[in-house]
Amino acid sequence: MDVPVTEEQIRTIAFYLWERDGGPEGRSEEYWEKARQQLGLDAGAPSTEAETSGQEQSKA
């Protein structure tokens, strides 16, 4: 059974990756997608409740 990935999990990984790379400005979407890929999510496919309901995401 697959456990749904939460927005918080994506955010945490994205922030870790962003910090590791020195915190480059203006690349939050790139790190969000990298985090989704690490979690095994398809790029562009909604995966969290917040994303599927259209709520705004806070990205790293």
N, C-alpha and C positions, 0 to 999 in steps of 0.2 A: 504494500500500500504506500503510495506516494504522499509525503507530508507536504502541504502547501508552503511555499516560500513566502515569508513576510517582507513587506517593504523595509522594515527595520533591519532584517538580515542583509538585504541588498545594500542598504545605506551604509551599514557597518563595514562591509567588505569594500565597497567603493571608496569610503573614507580611508581605510587602511592602504589601499592601492595608491590613492592620490597622495597620501602623506609619504609613503615609501618613495614616490617619484619626486619628492620635493615640493608638493603642493602647487603645481602649475595652474595659473589663472585661466579661466575660460574653457576648461575641458571637462566639466562635470558630467556631461552626457557620455563622453568617451569612457569615463571611469564607471559610470552607472552600467553601461553595456558590458564592460569587462567583468564587473561583479556578477551580472546576470549570467554571463558565459561560464564563469567559474562555478556557479550553482547549477549549471546544466540547463539553463533556460534558453529558449529560442529567441534570437534577436527580434525585437518588434512585436512579439506575442505577449499580450497581457498575462500576468501571472499572479498578481496580488489583488486582494480585494480593493485596495485604493486605486490601483491602475484600472481595473475593470469597471469601477463606478465613476471614473473620470475625475477623481479628486486630484488636486495638485500634489506633486511630489517634491519633497525637499531633497536635493541631491548634494553630494559632497562638493 
